[in-house]
């Protein structure tokens, strides 16, 4: 089981995909479409009906084996959706999976899903359901001056106090010396410059 040239599956075929391919001859057209229907539900809602695998009864496959096959198909779909249709063209997608001996009826169903009308909805669901970090909703700040400390009677050093309101409703507070504030400002400016450079590259305009 090998691929010639580049593949959307990566330089090494994922183990769960290998498992599916080893069991794929157990799935006729109807059974494969049921498996694919569950994958669609998992992508769109990140949940799966508890009775789903009970209804997906395949001869010679245990419940555990069915679940492994499901994960393999889910992996194929997610990896394909991560790349734009303009970059991973339909013919290249078909060629990759044909090399792995995926049956034609399975290949046709996958192409109809991933290069059909539902692709945009599936992509939107992947973006919506992906792991997200909390964003900054609001920021407040003020400057205090340290007049003295335990070791010095006179300091007169400015300290910047910052409070961030996060998208989950929590608040984070911290303080910075003037030196650390300038370091933070410099690093943020450097990151923004890198992001602007990346956005100008041709691959991001596809």
C-alpha positions in Angstrom: 0.0 0.0 0.0 1.9 3.0 -1.3 1.5 6.4 -3.0 3.5 7.8 -5.9 4.3 11.5 -5.7 2.7 14.0 -3.2 -0.6 13.1 -1.4 -3.1 15.1 0.6 -2.8 12.3 3.2 0.8 13.4 3.9 4.2 11.7 3.4 3.0 8.7 5.5 -0.5 7.2 5.3 -2.3 7.6 8.7 -2.7 4.2 10.5 -6.5 4.7 10.7 -6.7 5.2 6.9 -4.6 2.0 6.4 -7.0 0.1 8.6 -10.0 1.3 6.6 -8.4 0.4 3.3 -7.7 -3.1 4.6 -11.4 -3.6 5.5 -12.9 -1.6 2.6 -13.9 -4.7 0.6 -16.4 -5.5 3.4 -18.4 -2.4 2.4 -20.8 -2.5 -0.5 -22.3 0.7 -1.9 -25.1 1.0 0.7 -22.9 0.2 3.7 -20.3 2.7 2.6 -22.9 5.5 2.2 -24.1 4.8 5.7 -20.6 5.1 7.0 -20.2 8.3 5.1 -23.4 9.7 6.4 -22.1 9.2 10.0 -18.9 11.1 9.0 -20.9 14.0 7.7 -22.9 14.2 11.0 -19.6 14.0 13.0 -18.1 16.9 11.0 -21.2 19.1 11.1 -22.2 18.6 14.7 -19.2 16.9 16.4 -21.6 14.4 17.8 -22.9 11.0 16.7 -26.0 9.2 17.6 -25.4 6.4 20.2 -27.3 3.9 18.1 -25.4 4.8 14.9 -23.0 1.9 15.0 -25.8 -0.5 16.0 -27.6 0.3 12.7 -24.3 -0.1 10.8 -24.1 -3.9 10.8 -21.5 -5.3 8.5 -20.8 -9.0 8.1 -17.4 -10.2 9.5 -16.8 -6.8 11.2 -17.0 -6.3 14.9 -18.3 -3.1 16.5 -14.7 -2.1 17.3 -13.6 -2.7 13.8 -16.5 -0.6 12.4 -15.4 2.3 14.7 -11.8 2.1 13.4 -13.1 2.2 9.8 -15.3 5.2 10.7 -12.2 7.1 12.1 -10.3 6.2 8.9 -13.0 7.7 6.7 -13.3 10.7 8.9 -9.6 11.2 8.6 -9.7 11.1 4.8 -12.5 13.7 4.7 -10.9 16.1 7.1 -7.5 16.0 5.4 -9.2 16.6 2.0 -11.3 19.5 3.3 -8.3 21.2 4.9 -6.9 21.9 1.5 -8.8 24.2 -0.9 -10.5 22.6 -3.9 -8.3 24.9 -6.1 -5.2 23.4 -4.6 -6.3 19.7 -4.2 -8.1 19.3 -7.4 -10.6 16.5 -7.9 -8.4 14.5 -10.4 -5.5 14.6 -7.9 -7.8 13.5 -5.1 -9.1 10.6 -7.1 -5.6 9.6 -8.2 -4.3 9.5 -4.6 -7.1 7.2 -3.5 -7.1 5.1 -6.6 -3.4 4.3 -6.0 -4.5 2.9 -2.6 -7.0 0.6 -4.3 -10.1 2.4 -3.0 -13.1 0.8 -4.8 -14.7 3.0 -7.5 -18.1 3.2 -5.8 -16.5 4.5 -2.7 -14.4 7.0 -4.7 -17.4 8.3 -6.5 -19.4 8.9 -3.3 -16.4 10.7 -1.7 -15.9 12.9 -4.8 -19.7 13.8 -4.9 -19.5 14.8 -1.2 -16.1 16.6 -1.1 -16.4 18.3 -4.5 -20.2 18.9 -4.5 -22.6 21.4 -3.0 -22.0 20.4 0.6 -18.3 21.2 0.6 -18.7 24.8 1.7 -21.0 23.7 4.6 -18.6 21.0 5.7 -15.7 23.5 5.6 -17.7 26.0 7.6 -18.5 23.3 10.2 -14.8 22.4 10.6 -13.9 26.0 11.2 -16.8 26.5 13.6 -16.0 23.4 15.6 -12.2 23.6 15.7 -10.5 24.2 19.0 -10.4 27.9 19.7 -8.4 30.0 22.1 -10.2 32.8 23.9 -10.1 36.2 22.2 -9.6 39.6 23.7 -12.9 41.5 23.7 -11.8 44.6 25.6 -8.7 46.0 27.3 -8.3 48.6 30.0 -5.1 50.0 31.3 -3.7 52.6 33.6 -0.2 53.9 34.8 0.8 53.9 38.4 4.0 55.2 39.8 6.0 53.4 42.5 7.1 56.1 44.9 9.2 53.8 47.1 10.0 50.2 47.8 11.3 48.1 50.8 14.9 48.6 49.6 14.7 52.2 48.3 13.1 55.2 49.8 12.6 56.9 46.5 11.9 55.0 43.2 9.4 57.0 41.1 9.2 54.2 38.5 6.1 53.9 36.3 4.2 50.6 36.2 1.6 49.8 33.5 -1.4 47.9 34.8 -3.5 46.0 32.2 -6.8 44.2 32.4 -8.0 42.0 29.5 -11.7 41.0 29.1 -11.8 37.6 27.2 -14.4 36.2 25.0 -15.4 33.6 27.6 -16.3 36.4 30.0 -13.3 36.1 32.2 -10.7 38.8 33.1 -7.0 38.6 33.2 -4.8 41.3 34.9 -1.1 41.8 34.8 1.4 44.6 35.3 4.5 45.6 33.3 7.4 47.8 33.8 8.1 50.4 31.2 10.9 48.3 29.8 8.8 45.2 29.6 6.0 47.1 27.9 8.3 48.3 25.2 9.5 44.7 24.7 5.9 43.5 24.4 5.1 46.3 21.9 8.2 45.4 19.8 7.3 41.7 19.7 3.7 42.4 18.7 4.9 44.7 15.9 7.3 42.0 14.7 4.6 39.3 14.6 2.2 41.7 12.7 5.0 42.3 10.2 5.5 38.5 9.7 1.8 38.0 9.2 1.6 40.8 6.6 4.5 39.2 4.7 2.8 35.8 4.8 -0.5 37.3 3.5 1.4 38.8 0.5 2.5 35.3 -0.6 0.8 33.9 -3.7 -0.3 30.7 -2.0 -2.6 32.6 0.3 -4.4 34.3 -2.6 -5.6 31.0 -4.2 
